[in-house]
Amino acid sequence: MRKLAIGAVVSGALALTGLAAPSALADSPNLSFGAVTVNKGKPIVVGVKDTVTVPVTYSFTRPADLVIDYERNVLAIALYRGRLASPSNGLDGSPKRPVCTTTATTDTTVTQSCATKVTVDPRENLMSAADATTWKVAAVYGHTSVDEDDSDGHIGFENGFDVWGDLGTAKLQRAARLTVNAAPEPVVKGRTLTVKGALTRANWETGSYSGYRDQKVTLQFKAAATTSYTDVRTVTSGTGGALSTTVKATKDGSYRYAFAGTSTTAAKTSAGDSVDVK
């Protein structure tokens, strides 16, 4: 028996829901789902190159006589945005068998709690800024039947899918970058320091980071031999995400910029830039 690839099942099922002509369906398996959590409830932050893999936990109840063996049938978690019947984009679940624990049984049902993963490759999966939004969770059940006995002059191969949507949500955000540079260094006490930087964020269409303008970014300062930063002032990013402001040099320490994030872009804090005041 050929192994079903979970990724192919998920992609195929989500794609085919919008392409299949209406017809009578075979009886769907009696599955129910609950307690779906993606990335421990935190946003999924994605840059432009690195693949991001996040944990997913869920529970489901199946008929006691339905065995999911990941050979002839599979059950996978996927993310999608748009309508379930015609999604704008979809993200596959892990190709590996989930880790499941049986939490309850009856004469007719089995309830299991499972852990799996969803992987996001920005170069393959993310197409535009519209992907930085709240996605929905789907469960996909796929099965295959194969008849390779050609002694009668006939072989057969059949796939079937069932998809359950709106089982939970996951926010996907664009990764941000933030730089800082205070000059001149060293500086005479009482003179003016110019603190520059830039706020950029992942652009999935170009595969690079683009300037994020008109955003509020906080300049912070930490005196030498201390452990915490304090807010100095708020700066608004300009063309190309450029940041610039001036401060009076009073003591040795470090400056940094901090961006609180938006609904589409993750928060980011720059490294500190040390200043030697003479």
N, C-alpha and C positions, 0 to 999 in steps of 0.2 A: 504494500500500500504506500503510495507516495505521501510525503509529509505536506500538510498545508502550511504555506508561509503566511503568518499572521499579518505581516505588512501588506501582502498582496490582497488578503481577504478584506482588510479594512479599506484600503484604497479602492478596490473593486466595488465593494458594497456601497461606499459613499458616492462613488461616481455613477454607479448603475441606478441608484435610486432616482436620479434625474433623467435617465435615458430610457428606462424600461417602459414599454407600452403596457397600459392597464390589462391585466389578465387575472384569471383565477390563480390563487396561491395555494400551495400545500399548507397543511396545518402548521402554524408556527409553534416552536417549543414554548412551554409555559414557564417563562423566566420572569423574575421580578428583581429589581435592584434598589439599593439604598446606600446611604452613607458614603458617597463618592467624594474624595478629597484629592485635589491635584496640587502638588508642590507644597504640601502642608498648609494650604490656604494662602500662600504668598504669591505675588506676581512672578511670572516667568520672564526673566530679562535676557534678551538675545542681542548679540552684536551682529557682525557681518560675516564672520568666518567660522568661529568655533561652534561645534555642535553642542547643544544643551540638552541634558537628559534629566528629567524630573520624576520624582516618585509619585505614584498614584495608589491610593487605597480605596477599596470598595467592598460592598457585600452584595451577595445575590442568593436567591433561592431557586432551586431547580427541582424537577421531579426526581424522585429517588432512583428511577430506572433510566435516567438520562446520564450517560457517562460521557464526559468531555475529555477525550484522550489526546488531543493535539496531534493526532495522526489523521483521523477521518473527520474530526470536527474541532473547532476552536472557539474560544470566547475571548474577545479582546476589547480594550478600552481605546477610544479615539477622541480627538478634539475636532470640532468643526465650527465654522461661523456661517451665518446665513440660515436658510431653511434646511431642514433635515432632508427633504425630498430633492433639493437642488443646492447643495452647499457651495459657498463661494470659495472655500478652501478647507482642507482637512489635514490632520496630523495623525500619523499611524501610531499604534501602540507598539510595545516592545515585541520583537519576534520570539522572545523566550517565554517559556511557560511561567505563568504567575505563581507566586508562592501563596498557597491557600490553606486555611485552617477551618475545619468544620466546627461551627459554633452551635448548631441545633439540628435535630432530626425529628421527623415524625414518620408514621408508617408510609407516607406518600411523598415527603419532601426532604431536601437537604439544604441547609443554609450554611454558606461559607463566607469567611472574611479573607480578602485577597490583597496582595501587594504586587504591583507591576510598575512599569515605567513608560513614559512617553518621551520621544526624542524629537528635537527640533533642529534641523539643519537649515540655517538661514539661506544658504546658497541653493538649496533644493526646494524648501517648503514655503518660504516667505517671498511674496511677490510685490507688495506695495505697502505704503504707509497704512492702508486700510486694515492690514493684519495686526496692527497695534490696537487691540480692542479686547473686549470680553468674549471668549470662546465658550461654546457649550460642550458638554461631555456626552458621548454616545457609547453604547455597548453594542458590539457587533458579534453575532453568532454566525459562523460559517461552517458549512459541511460539504463534503464531496463524496461522490460515489463513482467507482471506477470498475468497468468490466473489460479486462484485457484478454479474456479468453476468446481467441479468434478462430477456434475450431469450427464454429458455426458460421464463419464469414462475417462476423459482426463484433464491434467493440463499442464501448460507450464511456463517456466522461461527463459528469454532471456536477455543477456547483450550485449551492443555494445560500442565500444570505437573509438574515433578519437583523434589523437595526432598531435600537431603542434610543431615543434622543431626550434632551432636556433633563439629564440626570444630575447635572451640576454645572458649575462654571469655572473658568480659569482665565485670569487676566494675563495678556501677553504684552510686554512693554519693550520699547527700543532702548538699548543700552546707551548710556551717555559717557562722554569723556570730558574732563575738566582740567585745565592747566593753570599755573600761576607763576609769575616771575616779578619779583620786587627789585627795583634798580634806582639809583646806583648802589653797588655793594663794593666795599664798605661805604657807609654814609656818615657824614658829620651830624652830631646831635643837633636837633632843631631844624635841619634841612628837610627838603621835601623828597619823599619817596613816591615813585610811580609804580603802582601795582597793576600789572597787565595779566591777561589770561584769555582763554577761549573756551566756550561751551559748545560742544558738538554732540551729535547723536547718530546712531546707526541709520543709514539709508539703504534699505534692502533692494531698492531698484538699481542703485549704482554699485552696491557692494563696497561702500566706503562710508566715512563719517562726514556729515554735513553740518554747517553752522546752524545753531538754534538761537534765533534772535528774539528780542522782545521778551526775554525771560528774566525774572528777578533772581539774582544770585547774591549771596551774603559774603562779604569780606570779613574774615575772622583773624584774630591775633592771639598768639600765646607767648607770654614773656619767657625768657630763658630761665631755666631751673624750675618751671612750673609745669603742670600736667594737663591743663584744660585751656581750650580756646574760648574767647569771648567775641561777640559780634561787634564789628566796627561800624559798618554801614551796608546798605543794599545798593547793588549796582545792576543796571539793566543791560543785557547783552545786545550788541549791535550787529552790524553786517558781518556775516561769517561767524556769528556767535562771539565776537570780540568783546572783551571786558577791559576796562581801564578806569582807575581812580587814583587820587593822590592822598597821602597822609603825611603827617609830620613825624619824623624819626625821633623817638624819645628814649628807647631802650632796646637792648638786644632781644631778639625773639624770632618768631616765625609767622608768616602770613599764609593764609590759604583761602580758597573760595569754596563755598558750599551751596549746592543746588538741591532744593527740596523735592524736585521731581514734579511731573504732571500725570494726568491719567494715561497718557501714551508713552511717556518717557521716564525711565527710572531715576531715582535720586543719585547724586554723585558728589563726592567731596574730593578736592584735589589733594595731592601731597603738600606738605608745608615747605615754604621757601624761607630759609634762615637769613636773617639780616644782622650784620655786625655794625653796631652804632658806636662811633668813635667820640 
